Amino acid sequence: MSKTEKILQQMKNSPQGDWQIDTLKAIAKRHNIEWRHPGSSHVTFRRKDGAKLTVPAHRPIKPIYIKQFVKLVEGG
């Protein structure tokens, strides 16, 4: 299991953790999910099939966004 897979599993098990937007970007890159952070306070993640998720870039990231991000990465 790769490091990003372990982190994704931790997100699944503990979405209320102190997750950083850079961690989400790294996982997205590993799973071929594009992201945009045009200098605003939000980051938009977009899969190749058009599914997208916009996450506020401030800390802490709320658990609902972590759950939605995991679902986006897993293809759900």
ABEGO torsion letter per residue (X at the ends): XBAAAAAAAAAAABAABBBBAAAAAAAAAAAGBBBBBAGBABBBBBBAAGBBBBBBABOBBBAAAAAAAAAAAAGX
